């Protein structure tokens, strides 16, 4: 459990929380460790939310399937300590809008939503800290969703690609001529921005031929950030 606590210290949720407070939170909230095998689902679309999750090891993918069976990838988490499904903590009658699948052998810490629903009535020293940290997390999630809307609302495929690449560049604090992980494989990236893999590959290769980016498997390098920014 000590190793898990070290990982949890990296989470924004426990920012400024002391080691003893963290141990108290884990015990009081009745958090539990869940192990998933690759391709095993943590929860399904339209399941009733029960927990907030923190990634301890491995990676998960958030995806949504429409009525026609088409998959859209909403996000992917592979950084230990990252939190997900937090938006549903404060909804008592809201079902999951998406599914969560492990894309490799994975471990997550599940913290029951009841802990967060009742935190305002607690007098523990960590009450205020957790509440403030949660507000910060939800604000960042709102910003991320706004960026996703900007990508999907772009008029052309090239604009969608440019918006996504610039977003990844900001997330990784990258710059020109620095190699950045795409986060997704080509087919998954196509699902993420709402296109087909052949169309995506064709447009990205064209951008490479024009000297805007350089592609290497699942990574990219921005060669001309000004041209990339001008696309959007």
SEROKOL-459303 format. One record per residue: residue number from 1; residue in three letters; x, y, z of N, C-alpha, C in turn. Coordinates in pm, whole numbers, always signed. Layout:
PT   i  aa    n.x    n.y    n.z   ca.x   ca.y   ca.z    c.x    c.y    c.z
PT NUM ala      X      Y      Z      X      Y      Z      X      Y      Z
...
% end
This chain:
PT   i  aa    n.x    n.y    n.z   ca.x   ca.y   ca.z    c.x    c.y    c.z
PT   1 unk    +83   -122     +0     +0     +0     +0    +86   +126     +0
PT   2 unk   +208   +115    +56   +297   +232    +58   +331   +276    -83
PT   3 unk   +351   +178   -173   +381   +211   -312   +264   +284   -377
PT   4 unk   +142   +240   -345    +22   +306   -398    +13   +448   -345
PT   5 unk    +43   +466   -217    +39   +601   -158   +137   +694   -228
PT   6 unk   +253   +642   -266   +352   +724   -336   +298   +768   -472
PT   7 unk   +222   +681   -537   +161   +715   -665    +51   +818   -645
PT   8 unk    -30   +800   -540   -141   +890   -514    -94  +1032   -484
PT   9 unk    +25  +1044   -429    +79  +1177   -399    +99  +1260   -526
PT  10 unk   +110  +1190   -641   +129  +1259   -768     -3  +1310   -825
PT  11 unk   -114  +1262   -769   -246  +1301   -819   -283  +1440   -770
PT  12 unk   -343  +1519   -858   -388  +1653   -820   -490  +1646   -707
PT  13 unk   -566  +1538   -702   -669  +1523   -599   -610  +1532   -459
PT  14 unk   -486  +1486   -442   -425  +1482   -309   -313  +1586   -294
PT  15 unk   -319  +1689   -375   -221  +1797   -365   -231  +1865   -228
PT  16 unk   -117  +1885   -164   -107  +1950    -31   -166  +1866    +82
PT  17 unk   -199  +1741    +54   -248  +1650   +158   -129  +1580   +222
PT  18 unk   -125  +1575   +354    -13  +1512   +423    -21  +1360   +408
PT  19 unk    +89  +1294   +439    +93  +1148   +428     -8  +1082   +521
PT  20 unk    -21  +1135   +642   -117  +1078   +737   -260  +1103   +690
PT  21 unk   -285  +1222   +637   -419  +1251   +585   -454  +1159   +469
PT  22 unk   -355  +1130   +385   -377  +1041   +272   -415   +901   +320
PT  23 unk   -344   +853   +419   -376   +721   +475   -517   +720   +535
PT  24 unk   -553   +829   +602   -687   +839   +662   -795   +840   +554
PT  25 unk   -768   +911   +444   -866   +919   +334   -890   +781   +274
PT  26 unk   -781   +708   +248   -792   +575   +187   -873   +482   +278
PT  27 unk   -847   +491   +408   -918   +405   +503  -1064   +448   +518
PT  28 unk  -1087   +577   +536  -1222   +627   +561  -1313   +610   +439
PT  29 unk  -1257   +630   +320  -1337   +624   +197  -1368   +481   +153
PT  30 unk  -1296   +384   +215  -1311   +242   +177  -1269   +218    +32
PT  31 unk  -1163   +288     -8  -1109   +269   -143  -1056   +128   -160
PT  32 unk  -1064    +76   -283  -1016    -60   -308   -941    -65   -441
PT  33 unk   -848   -158   -447   -767   -175   -568   -834   -276   -661
PT  34 unk   -847   -240   -788   -908   -327   -888   -803   -361   -994
PT  35 unk   -789   -490  -1023   -695   -535  -1127   -774   -577  -1251
PT  36 unk   -727   -532  -1366   -792   -562  -1494   -692   -624  -1589
PT  37 unk   -736   -723  -1665   -653   -778  -1771   -677   -697  -1899
PT  38 unk   -584   -706  -1993   -598   -635  -2119   -732   -671  -2185
PT  39 unk   -801   -569  -2236   -931   -581  -2303  -1047   -610  -2207
PT  40 unk  -1022   -601  -2077  -1130   -617  -1980  -1189   -479  -1950
PT  41 unk  -1321   -472  -1939  -1388   -345  -1914  -1398   -315  -1765
PT  42 unk  -1369   -190  -1731  -1387   -143  -1594  -1533   -108  -1570
PT  43 unk  -1593    -42  -1668  -1737    -16  -1666  -1785     +3  -1809
PT  44 unk  -1916     -8  -1826  -1976     +2  -1959  -2063   +127  -1971
PT  45 unk  -2080   +169  -2094  -2172   +278  -2125  -2310   +244  -2069
PT  46 unk  -2369   +339  -1996  -2501   +328  -1932  -2498   +248  -1802
PT  47 unk  -2379   +212  -1752  -2368   +160  -1616  -2392   +274  -1518
PT  48 unk  -2431   +240  -1397  -2449   +341  -1293  -2314   +371  -1228
PT  49 unk  -2272   +497  -1224  -2143   +533  -1163  -2139   +500  -1014
PT  50 unk  -2029   +441   -971  -2013   +406   -831  -1886   +462   -770
PT  51 unk  -1786   +487   -855  -1655   +525   -802  -1588   +635   -885
PT  52 unk  -1492   +697   -822  -1392   +778   -891  -1269   +688   -901
PT  53 unk  -1197   +695  -1014  -1086   +603  -1036   -953   +677  -1051
PT  54 unk   -848   +616   -997   -712   +668  -1012   -626   +556  -1068
PT  55 unk   -554   +586  -1176   -471   +485  -1241   -345   +458  -1159
PT  56 unk   -325   +333  -1123   -208   +293  -1046   -101   +230  -1135
PT  57 unk   -147   +156  -1236    -54    +91  -1329   -129    +55  -1456
PT  58 unk    -59    +55  -1570   -123    +17  -1696   -180   +134  -1772
PT  59 unk   -291   +111  -1842   -353   +216  -1924   -497   +179  -1954
PT  60 unk   -583   +280  -1962   -723   +258  -1997   -764   +353  -2108
PT  61 unk   -868   +313  -2178   -920   +394  -2288  -1069   +421  -2264
PT  62 unk  -1108   +546  -2284  -1248   +586  -2270  -1308   +594  -2410
PT  63 unk  -1414   +518  -2434  -1473   +514  -2568  -1625   +510  -2562
PT  64 unk  -1685   +555  -2671  -1831   +561  -2680  -1874   +497  -2811
PT  65 unk  -1981   +421  -2807  -2033   +356  -2927  -2171   +412  -2957
PT  66 unk  -2192   +456  -3083  -2322   +513  -3117  -2420   +403  -3157
PT  67 unk  -2542   +441  -3193  -2647   +344  -3222  -2615   +259  -3344
PT  68 unk  -2524   +307  -3429  -2485   +231  -3548  -2363   +143  -3524
PT  69 unk  -2315   +143  -3399  -2200    +59  -3365  -2066   +122  -3393
PT  70 unk  -2064   +249  -3433  -1938   +318  -3460  -1875   +363  -3330
PT  71 unk  -1747   +334  -3316  -1673   +368  -3194  -1609   +506  -3207
PT  72 unk  -1618   +582  -3099  -1545   +709  -3090  -1461   +706  -2963
PT  73 unk  -1331   +726  -2978  -1242   +729  -2863  -1245   +868  -2801
PT  74 unk  -1280   +875  -2675  -1292  +1002  -2606  -1160  +1045  -2542
PT  75 unk  -1088   +946  -2488   -961   +979  -2421   -886   +850  -2391
PT  76 unk   -761   +867  -2355   -678   +754  -2313   -592   +801  -2197
PT  77 unk   -580   +716  -2095   -500   +751  -1977   -393   +644  -1956
PT  78 unk   -267   +688  -1953   -157   +594  -1930    -54   +648  -1832
PT  79 unk    -86   +760  -1769     +6   +820  -1672    -40   +785  -1531
PT  80 unk    +47   +719  -1454     +8   +677  -1319    -28   +799  -1235
PT  81 unk   -132   +783  -1155   -179   +892  -1070   -289   +974  -1133
PT  82 unk   -317   +952  -1264   -421  +1030  -1330   -558   +981  -1283
PT  83 unk   -652  +1072  -1274   -786  +1042  -1225   -885  +1048  -1341
PT  84 unk   -988   +963  -1338  -1090   +967  -1442  -1226   +925  -1385
PT  85 unk  -1331   +957  -1461  -1471   +933  -1421  -1512  +1022  -1304
PT  86 unk  -1436  +1129  -1280  -1466  +1217  -1167  -1590  +1303  -1189
PT  87 unk  -1624  +1328  -1316  -1738  +1414  -1346  -1868  +1356  -1291
PT  88 unk  -1875  +1224  -1283  -2000  +1157  -1243  -2017  +1145  -1092
PT  89 unk  -1916  +1185  -1017  -1919  +1169   -872  -2038  +1241   -809
PT  90 unk  -2071  +1360   -861  -2173  +1442   -797  -2312  +1430   -861
PT  91 unk  -2328  +1334   -953  -2459  +1310  -1013  -2520  +1184   -953
PT  92 unk  -2640  +1197   -900  -2704  +1082   -837  -2789  +1000   -934
PT  93 unk  -2823  +1059  -1049  -2912   +989  -1143  -2857   +987  -1285
PT  94 unk  -2725  +1002  -1299  -2662  +1007  -1431  -2587   +877  -1458
PT  95 unk  -2612   +816  -1574  -2541   +694  -1612  -2418   +730  -1696
PT  96 unk  -2323   +638  -1702  -2203   +664  -1782  -2239   +685  -1929
PT  97 unk  -2180   +786  -1989  -2200   +813  -2131  -2102   +735  -2218
PT  98 unk  -2009   +666  -2155  -1905   +596  -2229  -1861   +472  -2152
PT  99 unk  -1777   +392  -2216  -1721   +272  -2153  -1573   +294  -2126
PT 100 unk  -1519   +214  -2035  -1376   +222  -2003  -1316    +83  -2014
PT 101 unk  -1215    +69  -2100  -1152    -61  -2123  -1002    -52  -2096
PT 102 unk   -947   -158  -2037   -803   -165  -2014   -735   -203  -2144
PT 103 unk   -634   -127  -2185   -565   -158  -2311   -433   -231  -2284
PT 104 unk   -407   -259  -2158   -299   -348  -2114   -336   -392  -1972
PT 105 unk   -263   -484  -1915   -291   -522  -1777   -282   -398  -1689
PT 106 unk   -384   -376  -1609   -401   -247  -1542   -448   -263  -1398
PT 107 unk   -409   -166  -1314   -459   -158  -1178   -511    -16  -1154
PT 108 unk   -629     -6  -1095   -686   +124  -1061   -734   +123   -917
PT 109 unk   -729   +239   -855   -785   +254   -721   -924   +313   -736
PT 110 unk  -1023   +245   -680  -1163   +290   -688  -1202   +353   -555
PT 111 unk  -1239   +482   -559  -1284   +552   -439  -1434   +574   -450
PT 112 unk  -1514   +514   -363  -1661   +525   -372  -1709   +669   -375
PT 113 unk  -1808   +696   -459  -1860   +831   -476  -1922   +885   -347
PT 114 unk  -1967   +797   -257  -2028   +842   -132  -1931   +926    -49
PT 115 unk  -1802   +896    -61  -1702   +973    +14  -1706  +1119    -27
PT 116 unk  -1719  +1146   -157  -1719  +1283   -207  -1855  +1350   -185
PT 117 unk  -1961  +1272   -189  -2094  +1328   -167  -2110  +1379    -24
PT 118 unk  -2039  +1316    +69  -2055  +1350   +211  -1939  +1431   +268
PT 119 unk  -1845  +1469   +184  -1723  +1532   +236  -1750  +1667   +302
PT 120 unk  -1853  +1739   +259  -1882  +1870   +318  -1925  +1860   +463
PT 121 unk  -1973  +1742   +503  -2018  +1725   +641  -1907  +1677   +732
PT 122 unk  -1789  +1652   +675  -1677  +1603   +754  -1600  +1718   +816
PT 123 unk  -1535  +1691   +927  -1456  +1794   +995  -1307  +1766   +986
PT 124 unk  -1270  +1661   +914  -1129  +1626   +902  -1051  +1739   +835
PT 125 unk   -921  +1744   +863   -837  +1853   +813   -825  +1853   +661
PT 126 unk   -848  +1737   +599   -830  +1729   +454   -955  +1770   +376
PT 127 unk  -1064  +1799   +445  -1190  +1833   +379  -1173  +1946   +278
PT 128 unk  -1122  +2059   +324  -1106  +2177   +238  -1009  +2149   +124
PT 129 unk   -900  +2079   +153   -800  +2051    +50   -859  +1968    -64
PT 130 unk   -931  +1862    -30   -990  +1775   -132  -1092  +1852   -215
PT 131 unk  -1173  +1934   -149  -1275  +2012   -221  -1211  +2109   -320
PT 132 unk  -1106  +2179   -277  -1038  +2273   -365   -968  +2201   -481
PT 133 unk   -908  +2088   -451   -840  +2012   -555   -939  +1959   -658
PT 134 unk  -1057  +1918   -612  -1158  +1868   -703  -1207  +1979   -796
PT 135 unk  -1222  +2100   -744  -1262  +2213   -827  -1157  +2239   -936
PT 136 unk  -1032  +2227   -899   -923  +2246   -996   -929  +2139  -1105
PT 137 unk   -955  +2015  -1064   -962  +1904  -1159  -1078  +1920  -1255
PT 138 unk  -1194  +1957  -1202  -1312  +1974  -1287  -1295  +2091  -1383
PT 139 unk  -1222  +2193  -1340  -1194  +2307  -1429  -1106  +2263  -1545
PT 140 unk  -1007  +2181  -1516   -918  +2130  -1621   -994  +2039  -1716
PT 141 unk  -1086  +1960  -1661  -1165  +1871  -1747  -1253  +1954  -1841
PT 142 unk  -1310  +2062  -1789  -1392  +2149  -1874  -1308  +2209  -1987
PT 143 unk  -1184  +2246  -1956  -1095  +2300  -2058  -1063  +2195  -2163
PT 144 unk  -1036  +2072  -2118  -1006  +1963  -2212  -1124  +1938  -2305
PT 145 unk  -1245  +1933  -2249  -1363  +1908  -2331  -1386  +2021  -2431
PT 146 unk  -1355  +2142  -2389  -1367  +2255  -2481  -1269  +2240  -2598
PT 147 unk  -1147  +2194  -2567  -1048  +2172  -2672  -1092  +2060  -2766
PT 148 unk  -1156  +1956  -2710  -1205  +1845  -2793  -1315  +1895  -2887
PT 149 unk  -1402  +1981  -2836  -1508  +2038  -2919  -1448  +2119  -3034
PT 150 unk  -1342  +2195  -3004  -1277  +2275  -3108  -1220  +2186  -3218
PT 151 unk  -1165  +2071  -3179  -1110  +1978  -3277  -1222  +1923  -3366
PT 152 unk  -1328  +1874  -3302  -1437  +1810  -3377  -1517  +1910  -3460
PT 153 unk  -1517  +2037  -3419  -1596  +2136  -3492  -1517  +2202  -3605
PT 154 unk  -1391  +2163  -3621  -1312  +2218  -3732  -1375  +2179  -3865
PT 155 unk  -1365  +2267  -3964  -1432  +2245  -4092  -1366  +2136  -4175
PT 156 unk  -1234  +2131  -4175  -1164  +2036  -4260  -1087  +1934  -4177
PT 157 unk  -1053  +1823  -4241   -974  +1720  -4174   -837  +1774  -4135
PT 158 unk   -778  +1855  -4221   -646  +1911  -4191   -653  +2000  -4066
PT 159 unk   -760  +2076  -4052   -775  +2160  -3933   -788  +2075  -3807
PT 160 unk   -860  +1963  -3818   -874  +1873  -3703   -739  +1816  -3663
PT 161 unk   -663  +1774  -3762   -530  +1717  -3734   -439  +1822  -3671
PT 162 unk   -438  +1942  -3729   -354  +2050  -3677   -393  +2086  -3534
PT 163 unk   -522  +2093  -3507   -569  +2125  -3372   -524  +2020  -3272
PT 164 unk   -535  +1893  -3312   -494  +1785  -3223   -343  +1788  -3197
PT 165 unk   -264  +1806  -3303   -119  +1807  -3288    -73  +1924  -3200
PT 166 unk   -135  +2039  -3218    -99  +2155  -3136   -139  +2134  -2990
PT 167 unk   -251  +2066  -2970   -294  +2034  -2834   -195  +1940  -2767
PT 168 unk   -150  +1837  -2840    -51  +1744  -2785    +81  +1816  -2756
PT 169 unk   +115  +1910  -2842   +238  +1987  -2824   +232  +2066  -2694
PT 170 unk   +116  +2128  -2667    +99  +2204  -2542   +101  +2112  -2421
PT 171 unk    +34  +1998  -2431    +28  +1905  -2319   +166  +1854  -2281
PT 172 unk   +251  +1835  -2380   +386  +1782  -2356   +490  +1894  -2341
PT 173 unk   +441  +2019  -2341   +530  +2135  -2331   +641  +2126  -2435
PT 174 unk   +600  +2088  -2555   +696  +2069  -2663   +716  +2195  -2745
PT 175 unk   +802  +2183  -2844   +834  +2294  -2933   +877  +2236  -3067
PT 176 unk   +916  +2322  -3158   +961  +2275  -3289  +1078  +2178  -3274
PT 177 unk  +1076  +2076  -3363  +1184  +1977  -3371  +1197  +1889  -3247
PT 178 unk  +1091  +1881  -3167  +1089  +1790  -3053   +989  +1679  -3081
PT 179 unk  +1032  +1554  -3065   +946  +1439  -3095   +839  +1424  -2987
PT 180 unk   +712  +1412  -3029   +599  +1402  -2937   +519  +1275  -2968
PT 181 unk   +477  +1207  -2862   +395  +1086  -2879   +254  +1125  -2923
PT 182 unk   +202  +1057  -3026    +67  +1086  -3074    -40  +1043  -2975
PT 183 unk     -5   +957  -2882    -94   +901  -2780   -178   +786  -2835
PT 184 unk   -223   +797  -2961   -304   +693  -3023   -233   +631  -3142
PT 185 unk   -273   +507  -3175   -236   +449  -3303   -322   +517  -3409
PT 186 unk   -286   +499  -3537   -355   +572  -3643   -506   +546  -3645
PT 187 unk   -546   +419  -3634   -689   +388  -3637   -761   +451  -3518
PT 188 unk   -696   +449  -3402   -756   +507  -3282   -763   +659  -3293
PT 189 unk   -659   +720  -3350   -661   +865  -3369   -772   +905  -3466
PT 190 unk   -792   +822  -3568   -901   +848  -3663  -1036   +847  -3590
PT 191 unk  -1055   +750  -3501  -1179   +744  -3423  -1191   +866  -3332
PT 192 unk  -1078   +911  -3279  -1079  +1024  -3185  -1124  +1153  -3252
PT 193 unk  -1077  +1177  -3375  -1111  +1304  -3441  -1226  +1289  -3540
PT 194 unk  -1281  +1168  -3550  -1401  +1148  -3630  -1378  +1138  -3779
PT 195 unk  -1282  +1052  -3820  -1258  +1031  -3962  -1220   +885  -3983
PT 196 unk  -1177   +850  -4104  -1133   +714  -4132   -981   +709  -4132
PT 197 unk   -926   +590  -4109   -781   +577  -4105   -716   +613  -4239
PT 198 unk   -767   +566  -4354   -703   +603  -4481   -699   +754  -4504
PT 199 unk   -810   +822  -4472   -815   +967  -4490   -715  +1037  -4399
PT 200 unk   -707   +989  -4274   -613  +1047  -4178   -469  +1029  -4225
PT 201 unk   -434   +907  -4262   -296   +878  -4305   -259   +958  -4429
PT 202 unk   -352   +968  -4523   -326  +1042  -4647   -297  +1189  -4618
PT 203 unk   -378  +1250  -4531   -361  +1392  -4501   -234  +1419  -4420
PT 204 unk   -203  +1330  -4327    -83  +1349  -4245    +44  +1331  -4329
PT 205 unk    +41  +1237  -4422   +156  +1218  -4511   +174  +1338  -4603
PT 206 unk    +62  +1398  -4645    +69  +1518  -4727   +131  +1634  -4648
PT 207 unk    +93  +1646  -4521   +150  +1749  -4434   +299  +1725  -4413
PT 208 unk   +338  +1598  -4410   +480  +1565  -4398   +555  +1603  -4525
PT 209 unk   +497  +1573  -4641   +560  +1607  -4769   +577  +1758  -4784
PT 210 unk   +487  +1835  -4721   +492  +1981  -4730   +584  +2042  -4624
PT 211 unk   +651  +1957  -4547   +749  +2006  -4451   +690  +2066  -4324
PT 212 unk   +564  +2033  -4294   +499  +2088  -4174   +529  +2001  -4052
PT 213 unk   +521  +1870  -4072   +548  +1775  -3963   +633  +1661  -4016
PT 214 unk   +688  +1585  -3924   +759  +1462  -3959   +698  +1349  -3877
PT 215 unk   +667  +1238  -3941   +601  +1126  -3875   +697  +1010  -3859
PT 216 unk   +688   +943  -3744   +768   +824  -3718   +687   +731  -3630
PT 217 unk   +619   +636  -3693   +531   +542  -3623   +426   +620  -3544
PT 218 unk   +428   +609  -3409   +326   +676  -3328   +377   +805  -3266
PT 219 unk   +475   +867  -3330   +526   +995  -3282   +527  +1095  -3398
PT 220 unk   +533  +1222  -3363   +543  +1326  -3466   +637  +1436  -3417
PT 221 unk   +693  +1507  -3512   +778  +1622  -3483   +726  +1740  -3565
PT 222 unk   +704  +1852  -3499   +661  +1972  -3569   +784  +2039  -3630
PT 223 unk   +785  +2048  -3762   +898  +2109  -3833   +876  +2258  -3856
PT 224 unk   +750  +2297  -3871   +718  +2438  -3896   +591  +2472  -3818
PT 225 unk   +608  +2520  -3695   +494  +2546  -3609   +408  +2660  -3661
PT 226 unk   +468  +2756  -3732   +391  +2868  -3786   +292  +2818  -3891
PT 227 unk   +337  +2731  -3980   +248  +2676  -4082   +138  +2591  -4018
PT 228 unk   +173  +2518  -3913    +75  +2434  -3845    -33  +2521  -3780
PT 229 unk     +7  +2630  -3719    -88  +2721  -3655   -175  +2792  -3758
PT 230 unk   -119  +2821  -3874   -195  +2891  -3978   -309  +2805  -4034
PT 231 unk   -297  +2673  -4020   -401  +2583  -4073   -534  +2606  -4002
PT 232 unk   -527  +2635  -3871   -650  +2652  -3795   -687  +2800  -3779
% end
